[in-house]
């Protein structure tokens, strides 16, 4: 039975003698709990206060979460290391123990690395072979154990070669089942037998990078074979806290258990109802069964919800009724009684069908700052106002074309900017902004996106030439102009004699053009992107895939909140669940696709602070839903208001 805590609870010295697990639902104040306990430890616990080198490690799932914890712990940063699990492994295991890493590579894969450089991690969002010429890898493959493998024709894509990596799944399976394991690589079936190991040696020895999955594998293996490395971690970090533990995959769990076997206390906080990363190996049972020393570990729960109203919290309790770890209560704070009264009278709204009244309601909510949460971006595009159906289909097609690739196109557009067509679009929009606003500062920003130039070289004469060039390009465009054609127009204009000085500035050799697509881009994707209209493209970059977007997938929305949320999540044609099951027989704990669908639905609903709208196009009737809600309220006494709009 879990001992009840609140988000303000400070664990005693006696409680901190053991590793522990905390069940805490959405809005429970998990981060607040961790931060306040870390502050207490670094200021009062003798393991930290009497040492100059020991720290508390605080591990969380995303870089955004890392930044938030660092902000809250700013005055204590000398005594705390806050990082993602990958960052923690790189900084504390991979970089300090390079020789052990090379020993593991030789032991497990028979490869002797000759490079003296540091082996580190791939840059997030960038291919592990970014900046490497394919032909260089081809030559390396041909020279590797020459004559042993066929190599007459080699025509692999950089994508396929970059995805050759250690098979973590096989390693995890063998480790958990305690069976014999022979280290293997996973790769596309397009890679010939024997070429995978040559490619991997090139990446490890020449490029000197590990994939994100390999960081976990080699981090664990280094600690396995090097007692000094394991001892160093335990000495440096007497306490390791892990937030959002339900998102942890089995290899990360094994690594934490290994560290926690002696001296280091491991504290994990999470919520099995928010475990929605099965595609990355995360499973609810990993959290449910997690322990370091079964007889001594402590189990706690935080049942309060500081985010949402009682109506929303109790509806979420309805969805997670099969889970016995937590039953939340709303403890939301209000500035005044009027605010509380207004919020608590807002029912959970069910929007049934796609009638004009329903769609107008959704449009009004979004216009007022509400968010639309869907299962996939393809579904989210249905709700974007002012984009015609043909353009919406193109957006879906482009997004889906990246589904089986390592590229997260939303991240590329919103922040990373590594894909060629994304860079080209961003440049042309930036130049357009400078043209529209008449701002030379914006123009300079646009220029620096495509050329590494000294700002001092941008004389007033050149800036006016740029303005003239922009006028030639943009004065004729309309909202229906094709963005790729606008970029082509820029490339045509800059060739003219009027702009010779600009060309020389951007390229001393005298020629310059914006590359829209690289040679490896799929022909079908090029064709689709080329049909995007100017207004659609701008809105994709500035409204949809933007930091403050009103349109989100559930996975993107995790960790965020809005006053008003519209949930539109429907099973796909291959899902073994109907939407009706979410309301008539919700199950959330098991590790099947049906339960994970319900967990996604739950996570989406729990993002709402005051107003929760659930849009159901079809598959449920008002009578079916109401029957289940009334039964739950009658049995549990957890009352909530709801209404139907059709």
Secondary structure, DSSP 8 states (H G I E B T S, - for coil): --EEE-TT----TTGGGS-EEEEE-TTS-HHHHHHHHHHHHHHH-HHHHT-SS-EEEEEESSHHHHHHHHHHTGGGGGGEEEEEHHHHHIIIIITTTHHHHHHHHHHHH-------S--EE--TTS-TTTT--HHHHHHHHHHTTTTSS--S-----HHHHHT-EE-HHHHHHHHHHT------EE--TTS-TTHHHHHHHHIIIII-EE-HHHHHHHHHHHHHH-HHHHHHHHHHEEEEEESSGGG-BHHHHHHHHHHHTTT-EEEEEE-GGG---GGGTB-HHHHHT--SSTTT-EEEEE-EESSS-HHHHHHHHHHTTT--S---EE----SSHHHHHHHHT--EEEEES--HHHHHHHHHHHHTT-EEEESSHHHHGGG-TT--HHHHHHHHHHHHTTTTSS--HHHIIIII--SHHHHHHHHHHHHHHHHHHT-HHHHHHHHHHH----GGG--HHHHHHHHHHHHHHHTT--TTSBHHHHHHHHHHHTTSGGGHHHHHHH-TTS------S-TTS-HHHHHHHTT-BHHHHHHIIIIISSTT-SEEEHHHHTT--EEEEEEE----TT-S--HHHHHHS---SSSSHHHHHHHHHHHHHTTEEEEEEEEE-SS--HHHHHHHHHHHHHHH-----EEEE-
